[in-house]
Amino acid sequence: MPEIIPPFPEGTSISEIMASQANMPRESFLNTLKKTVMPSPNVSDEHVASFLVLAHKYKLDPLSEQIHAFPSKGGIKAMIGIDGWISIAQRQPHYDGFKH
């Protein structure tokens, strides 16, 4: 089971938390996210928020392609990429590496 991080502090938005983790101002982070990870014109602020909640919950970095946003029925569908799965696996206490 992936390690799930505790909820963020009350009153702090998910975009503020994720921007802080990326060492970016909030608006720059959101603009970068919308133009690179979610470039669809149909993506709403609610789509971005739900995507960031999932990324934050599993400690995944959308800017390094650990988690991806794909268009789906007028919104987005989040999918964890191979780099995300490797990140999750490496954080597990019993993880002992893998062989090609």
Order of alpha helices (4+ residues) and beta strands (2+ residues): alpha-alpha-alpha-beta-beta-alpha
